[in-house]
Amino acid sequence: MFKIVTIIGARPQIIKAAALSRAIKNKFPEKIKEIIVHTGQHYDANMSQVFFDELGIPVPDYNLNVGSGSHGKQTARMILGIEEILETEKPNAIVLYGDTNSTLAGAVAASKIHVPIVHIEAGLRSFNKSMPEEVNRILCDHVSTLLFSPTATGFKNLLNEGFKEKPIPPFGADNPKVYQCGDVMYDNSLYFSRVAEEKTTILQRYGLQKNKFILATIHRNNNTDEPPRLNALFKSLNDLSLQHQLKVILPLHPRTAKLLSHNLNPELYIAVKANADFIIAEPASFLEMIALEKNCALVMTDSGGVQKEAFYFEKACVILRPETEWVELVECGTAIVADADENRIKSAFTKLYSSTGLTFPKLYGDGHAAEFICGEILSHLG
């Protein structure tokens, strides 16, 4: 049986892994054995364990429990732990997702001992190497054997970096194969949207009505750790809520919760607390986020994953970052990059909120990306 080791370390990776685990269980149970390794990069009961329970992901076979720390210390601990697991399990391939330190650690560990790397979400580029994620994803791509890009843009980025469009097998790190295959997160959103509202009560709990609230998420370090940016974001959200008589729900990442009272101006902190329509909520589960995304009027986020999910459910999105790797969302007019600039945020909101002609083309595949990926892994690495 073909054995893969799947590395997960952050909440989005847990969700992405659900699609592949489901495809293996439903379509390839006799052909693929999956070993799941949780690095513990971001481990919190509210942010991680609930996802395993809710999404039906198999319990990890290993948890490295690396915890937080500097990039160097955290990544070094993960490289050591992953290498030991690879030497013990002797898999046919390692599967890595996205662009976290767990992704980088898996890429370094596997490439050094010549375990073929499968990178899901390959080719994404923000073209901003001050972002740790950009460095992680580039390095992972360039030691991978099979690279699965969710979009045409990502596929083109790989070709621009020297990857061959039609390489001749056998494939390896020096002769990789690249694909445009659709997005496993689209697979998940289609699958779980059918049960999200039945199994969650978040709309009722916070008194939210369809198309009458803004869904916001803020978690990136440069937004939470820099007071001027955090203040601009919260001032914009609060002003828009009051001006348009819209509720804002912000499921608050634990990092942001710790920094809020310290980094917000006292006057703004008081104003936000005084606005009954500005709801600072507990971290939302994946199904709860789907329910919020399906029912909101508009999304405002610095999360790459939430940008895409907004698009899946045909919601406009204000991007609270200086750039996005999901450039096709901006190109088709359903999202606007506003950074942490109060004027740009309000202008983007006004344009998108009042627009009636937005279109949402099928950019992310047919909902069967995970099955395709499994088939290609077996075909070329089995």
C-alpha positions, 0 to 999 in steps of 0.5 A, a space after each residue: 500500500 502506498 504510504 503518505 505522511 501528511 504534515 499539518 500545523 495550523 488551523 487552515 491546514 487541518 481543514 485542507 487535510 480534511 479534503 484529502 483524508 475524505 478522498 482517501 477514505 471514500 475513493 482510495 481506502 485500499 491503495 493509500 495509507 495516510 499518516 497524519 503529523 500535527 506539528 503543534 505549531 498553532 495548537 489551541 483546543 478552540 482552534 485545532 481539536 474542534 476541527 478534528 472533531 467537527 470535520 471528521 479528520 482522523 486523529 493525528 498519529 503524531 503530535 510534535 507539540 512544538 508550541 510557539 517561539 521564534 521562527 528559527 527555534 520553532 522550525 528547527 524543532 519541527 525539522 528534527 521531529 519530522 525527520 525522525 518520523 520520516 525515518 521511522 515510517 519510511 513513506 512513499 511521499 510527504 504531503 505539505 499544505 500552503 506556506 506555514 513554518 510547518 510546510 517549510 520544516 516538512 520541505 527541508 526534512 523530506 528533501 534532505 533524505 530524499 522523500 518525494 514532496 507533494 505540495 498542495 497550494 503550490 505557485 501562490 505568490 504575493 511577491 512580497 518576501 517580507 512575508 514569512 509565508 512567501 519565503 516558505 511557499 517558494 522554498 517548498 515549491 522548489 524542492 517538491 516533486 508534484 506541485 498542485 496549484 489551485 489556480 491558473 495564476 499559480 500555475 503561470 507563476 511556476 512556469 515563470 520561475 522555470 518549471 516545465 509545463 510538460 515534463 517527461 516522467 519519471 518525476 523528482 525534485 530535479 524534474 517536477 510535475 506541475 498542475 492546475 487542479 482546482 482548490 481542495 478548500 472549494 471541495 470542502 466548502 461544497 461538502 460542508 456547506 450542506 450541513 453548516 447551518 443545520 449543525 451551527 447556531 452562531 447566527 441565532 446566538 448573535 442575532 445575525 440576519 441574512 445579508 445584514 452584517 459584516 464578517 471580519 477577521 484579523 489575525 496577521 502579525 503586521 496587523 495585530 502587532 502594529 498599533 497604527 494598523 490595528 487602530 485603522 482597522 478597528 476604526 474603519 469597522 466601527 465607523 462602517 457599522 455605525 454609518 450603515 447600521 450594520 452589525 459587525 461580527 469579528 471572531 477573534 483570533 487568540 493572538 488579537 484578543 491578547 493584544 487588543 486592549 494594549 494596542 488600541 487607543 483607549 478612546 477607540 477601545 471604549 467606542 468599540 465596546 460601546 457599539 452593541 452592533 460590534 460583536 467580538 466573538 469567540 473563535 469560530 469553528 469551520 462550520 460556523 465560519 461557513 454559516 457566517 460567510 454564506 449569510 453575511 453582506 460582505 467580508 473584510 479580512 486579512 486571511 487568504 483562506 477567508 478571501 477565497 471562501 467569500 468568493 465560493 459563497 459569492 460574497 464581495 471582500 475587502 482585503 485588509 493587507 497590502 497585497 494578495 496571492 489570490 490576484 484573480 479575485 481582484 481581477 474579476 472585481 469581487 475583491 479590493 485590496 485596501 490594506 490597513 488604510 482607513 480611507 481605502 477600506 471605507 472606499 472599498 466597502 462603499 463600492 462593493 456594498 452598493 454593487 449589483 453587478 458582481 460575477 463569480 466565475 468558477 476559478 477554483 475547479 469542480 469540487 473534486 481536486 482532492 480526488 484528482 491529487 490522490 490519483 496523480 500521486 498514485 500514478 506518478 509516485 506509486 
